[in-house]
Amino acid sequence: MAGRVAGKVAFITGAARGQGRSHALRLAQEGADIIAVDLCGQVASVPYAMSTPEDLAETVKEIEALDRRIVATQADVRDYGAVKAAVEDGVAQLGRLDIVAANAGIFSFGSLEELDDTTWQDMIDVNLTGVWHAVKATIPHLRAAGGGSIILTSSTAGLMAIPHIGHYTSAKHGVVGLMRTLALELAPDMIRVNSVHPTAVDTDMIQNAATYELFASDLPEAERTRDVLGARFAELNALPIPWVEPVDISNAVLWLASNEARYVTGVTLPIDAGSLVK
């Protein structure tokens, strides 16, 4: 049986690890070739170790093991020229573009009253402007293909307020405005635009000492562990789970990218274990 996105090409940002790698693998499993970008470096205001060139190389290895093609480039989504060049190189090698998963993002903490300018600006530049850059660079290629699907990664924080991450919440709310406007602007070209809204996802973005400290600051350092974080995150979800897995988001991305969702555009799709209705 042919895959659900067989013969299509997908551009994915933040593809070196976490949700981005998962999206690349899931789409490749269903027949897509991949154009992948990732910073593969550190943003100074981010309190955990970010991806490396080795991570991106592992994504390439795993995609090629599925007998799919991949063009991978180190590029910073804050740099529109670099993103545009990566997209054009990928399309030149793979022949077309049908799917965009603007997934790259960072996470940091701080009350809005105390947040410094750099931490605020880094968040907006990566999590909102970077999403716009990814879409802007790909629209001409999607139009040339006769249409396509754009999936923007937001968060439950894109649909509700969460204290101590106001800059993240603001950026993720901005992604919703971007998605809805793009859905209207691109509809005449049969380009669909939607957003996904995960609850906590079991990736390096939350599984790190900084997040453990934030959510278990009342406990001694030795007790700030993955298990304690899981117990506290479980309180936020309606379903009795601490977090979802990257593939859970990837399955939603795959559906939105596929012809099964051919008339779905402008929607905010939560994969949130019921946290938004709790």
N, C-alpha and C positions, 0 to 999 in steps of 0.2 A: 504494500500500500504506500502511495506517495506521501511524503511528509506534509504537514499542514502549511509550511512556508517553503516548499520545494521550489527551487529555481529562483528564489529571491535573495537579495543582498541586504544585510542589516548593518547599520552604523551604530556603535555602542560606545558611549563615553564612560570613563571609570571602569574599564574592562579588565584591569590587571588582577583584581581579586573581588571577593565579596559578591554583592548583587550583580555587578557588571559582568564578572566572569560567569556567574550562574546564568545570566540572560544570554550571553554568547553561546554557552554550551547548550542551553535548552533550545534556542533557535536553530543551532547547527544540527542538533539531534533530529529536528523536524525539517531539515533540508536546506537551510540558509547558509550562504557564505557570509563572512564577517569582515567588516572594517572596524578595527578596534583602536581606541586611543586611551591613554592614561598619562597623568603627570609623572608618575613613577618618581616622586620626590616629596619633600616635606614642605608644608606651609607652616611658618613659624608660630602662628597663633593656635594651631591644632595641637591638643595635649596628648596625642597618641601617635605612634609610628605609622606613617602612611606607606603606600605601596612602593615597590622597588622595580627596577628593570627585570630582575629575576622573576618577580610575580607575573609581569606581562609575558615573559618568555614561557612561563608555565601555562598561561592561557593559550598561547600559540600552540604549544605542544599538545594540549588536550583537545583543541579544535581539530588539529591535523590528524590526531588519532581517530577522529570520527570521519575521516576522509572528506573533510570540507576544507575549503580555501579560506585563508585569513590574511589580511594585510594589517599589521599592527605598527603603531607609531607612538612614540613618546611626544605628547603635546599637552599644553596647558589650556584648559577651556577658557581661561581668562584672556587668552591671546587669540583673537579672531583669525588673524592671518595663519597661525599655526593649525588651527582647526580646519579652516578652509582648505589649506594645502593637503592635510591628511585625508580629507574627504575626496578631494579631486584625484589624489594618487590612488586611493582605494577604488574609486569608480573607474579610473583608467585601467586598472588591473583586472577588476572583476566585472566590468561591463555595464553596471546599472546600480540603482539604489531604490529600495522599496520600503524599508523599515528604518526608523530612527528611535533609539532608546537613549534619551538624554538622562543618564543615570549619575554622572559624576557629582560627588558632593562631599562636604566636610561637616564636622560636628565639633562644637565647643560650647563652653558654658559661661554663665555670668548674668547677674541681674542687669536690666537695662540701665539702671541708675549708675552702676559701677563699671559697665563695659567700656573698654578703651576703643578709640577710633579704629585702630588697626584690626582688632578682632571683629568689629562690626563690618568693616569694609571687606575684609577677606571673605566673610560669610556671604555677603551680598554678591561679591564679584564671582565667587565659585558657584554658589547654589542658585543664583537667579540669572545674573548676566551670562554665566557659562552655559546655562540651558538655552538662553536666547541665541548665543553664538552657535551652538550645535544645530539649532533649527535653521537659523539664517543661512548657514553654510550648506545645508542639505536641500532646501526648498527647490532650487532649480533642477536638481537631479531627480527629485520625486516627481516634479511636474513633467520632466522629460520621459519618465517611466509611465506616465498616464495616471498617476495617483499613487497613494501609499498610506502608511500608517505611522504617526508620530506618537510616542508614548513618553511622557514627562514624569520623572520620579519626584513626587512630592512627599508627603508624610501625613500621619494623623495630625501633626502640627501644622499642616496646611489647611486644616478644617476646624481646628480648635486651638485655644490658647494654652500654652504650657509654660509655667513660670521657670525662670532661670535659663531659658534658651530663647529669649525674645527675638534675638537676631536671626536665629534659625527659623523660628516660627514666622517671622516677617518674610524671610526669603521664600519659605515654602508656601505661604499664602500668595506671594507674588507669582509663583509658578502656576497657581490656579488661574489668576487673571491672565497670564500669558497664554495658557492652554485655551481658555474660553475665547479669547480674541483670535488666536490662530485658527481655532476650529471654524470660526465664521469667515475669516479672510481666505482660508484655503479650501473651503468646501466647494467652491465652483470648479476647482481642479481635482476633485475627488481625492483630496488628501484629508484623512481623518486625524484628529488630534484629541488625545485623552490623557488623563493623569492617573497614576496609581498612588495609593496612600497607605503605606505599611505602618503597622504598629512596630514595636522594637523587633529588629531582625538580628539573628544570631551571626554577627560578623565582627571583624576587628574594630568596627566603629563603636560598638558598645562593650565588647569584651576586652577591656583594658583598665589599668589601675585608676585612670582619671575618672572614668564612669563609675567604677566601684566606689571611689571616694565621694563622688557627688551624691549617689543614691544611698550610701551607708555611712554618711559623715558622722552619725551619732555613735558608731561602733568603733572599737579599737582597730588599728590598721590591719592587724593579723586576721580580723574577722570580716574584712571587706573582700568578699570572694564572689566567684561566679554564682554559687548556690544562693548566697544572700541576695545578690542582684536579681536572680531569677525569681525568688520569692517576692521581692518588692515589685518587680514588673508584672508578676501574675496578678497582683492586686489591681492593676490598671485595666486588665482585659476582662471581658465578660466570660469568655471561654477559659477554663482553668488551665492555662498554659503561660509560661513566662515570656515566650517570644515565638515568632514564626521563623521558618528557615528560608534562606535565599531562594530556593526553588519554588516556594509558594508564591513569591512575587514574580518569578520568571514564568510560571504557568499563566498568571494574569497577563503579563506582557505578551506571551505567545498568543493567547486568545485575542487580545486587542490587535495584534499584528496580522492575524489570520483572516481568511474570508468568512469565518464564522461570525466575525464582528464587522462585516462589511458596511453596515449602515449605523454603526455606533460611533458617534463623535460628540465631543464636548462634555464627556462625563468624568466625574471624579469617582474612581473605583477604590473603595477601601479594601485592604487585605489586613484586617486589624483585630481579629479575634473578638470583635464586638466592642472594642474599647470606645468607639464613638457613640454608642447608644447606652453605655453604662452610666 
